[in-house]
Amino acid sequence: MHILILWMSAIASAFIDNIPFVATMIPLIKSMAEISGMDVTSLWWALSLGACLGGNGTIIGASANVVVSSISASRGYALSFVDFMKVAFPFMIISIIISHVYIYIKFLL
């Protein structure tokens, strides 16, 4: 389940604001904990890492990306959505893979 939450939150946060997404997911994870009685610590970490790192994949995924895009455009180096994504999205994927390994080692071994 942590794999699904990690990747879903990363992809979603690349294209939508991560704060409403996380706010929507919190009750879901709480319900999963109450219904199953299992420890959901790994799910909280998956949500946090996915939402945080996923925002780095596109210009609109994080406010810092929008600021950098605006500053570079004002100095004559305009970045299109696709140009930014060509560089940033692979780094986002790598960081999510590393996060997956971290969660697996820390919580599931």
Secondary structure, DSSP 8 states (H G I E B T S, - for coil): -HHHHHHHHHHHHHHS-HHHHHHHHHHHHHHHHHHH----HHHHHHHHHHHHHHGGGSGGGSHHHHHHHHHHHHTT----HHHHHHHHHHHHHHHHHHHHHHHIIIII-
